[in-house]
């Protein structure tokens, strides 16, 4: 693949991703993030496949950055999902104080 074509696709992917994410309201961000963890996993696999096919130093650097960002997406998605699920857990009940007989 021509490096100019690969760089063009990379830049267009950044612009499309930014355009899509910037239009998501804050109230929908957390549910969408938790539902998209599988997609982030697919992105990580794709980034690793691209990293294996790298042939020159620029491709190595770009593929390393892609793998790093994809990994951050996967980990961040699970962290956000865990925090969201903690909001729905019941808090442990405080023990009742026993009355002193006297």
Protein Blocks (a to p, Z undefined) as FASTA:
>chain_A
ZZklmmmmmmmmmmmmmmmmmmpcfklmmmmmmmmmmmmmmmmmmmmmmmmmpcbfklmm
mmmmmmmmmmmmmmmmmmmmmmmmmmmpccddddddddddZZ
